[in-house]
Amino acid sequence: MNNTELETLIKTIPKAELHLHIEGTLEPELMFAIAKRNNISLKYNSIQELKLAYNFHNLQSFLDIYYEGANVLLHERDFYDLTWAYLEKMHNENVLHVEIFFDPQAHTKRGVAFDTVVNGIYKALEDGKRKLGISGYLIMCFLRHLSSESATETLKLSMPFKDKIIGVGLDSSEINNPPSKFKEVFKKAMSYGYLTVAHAGEEGPPEYIWEALNSLNVLRIDHGVRCLEDKTLIDELIKRRIPLTVCPLSNIKLKVFSRLEEHNLKELLSRGLLVTINSDDPAYFGGYINENFLACQKALQLTKEDIYNLAINSFLGSFLSKKEKTHFINKINDVVKISSKH
């Protein structure tokens, strides 16, 4: 296949997205529109000035602007509009299933009610399924720079909404905030029936991935790119079939790798790890899921087989039922068969 054919395949192949922070889809235009609607003053005078601020040197420099943006979200309609805008983009990129992170502590600490956040996002997901044919799950993340007590309080707040939330995760500043800090709250979450994931091995060391596996008993590792530094860890991830939700453009923007050509995505794939491509915080990192696929194909010379495997992995790594996974994988096979005929 030539590059044009591979680009077409990337755009048309069915995909799932498993690592997406809904607050990280807040495009500057929507941020300004919601700020105006809610009579909130931003410290940036224009959309252009805000975009120029997206020059991050590490995770923390991004998080500072990320939380600033989240401040405009006050009402159920804001969270609905945010989620709906993302789902419309996914519909255009042939994403058929999404598993969305949200950060309740970033909102409740500002006085926004937990139900305002959940109901706004969930109603958009319901409409996404009905109007766009996109299925979706909601994963509540704990902010790791805050205390485990704060996480426990957030877990309690989530109890009336368990029917709307499939799992819990762990995000925010990784350095000096090991997964083991949240061992008890994850244990409690699992006792309530929540599925578990955690960010680990992005800026943090491979030991954090071990902790996420053994202290938090996670089913999925978000990022995990530093696993290649530990041969035993690689073997363990393969043995347990633990998915890694890799976010290539995010990794470049936050200086985890200096250039996309140096990214280890292709090596992770060739080692037999269950690796997926995702967009993380696309409004801030310069690309949604198709842009991530297209950039990786170009920089890492991804083949048709690589693209096919990454698409398959996106469903295998999801929390969909076995029957649903088979249904979506059959859709992928239909598209690949068509592309093979040309």
Secondary structure by P-SEA (a helix, b strand, c coil): ccaaaaaaaaaccccccccccccccccaaaaaaaaaaaccccccccaaaaaaacccccaaaaaaaaaaaacccccaaaaaaaaaaaaaaaaaaccccccccccccccccccccaaaaaaaaaaaaaaaaacccccbbbbbbccccccaaaaaaaaaaacccccccccccccccccccccccaaaaaaaaaaabbbbbbbccccccaaaaaaaacccccccccccccccccaaaaaaaaaacccccccaaaaaaacccccccccaaaaaaaaccbbbbbbcccccccccaaaaaaaaaaaacccaaaaaaaaaaaaaaccccaaaaaaaaaaaaaaaaaaaac
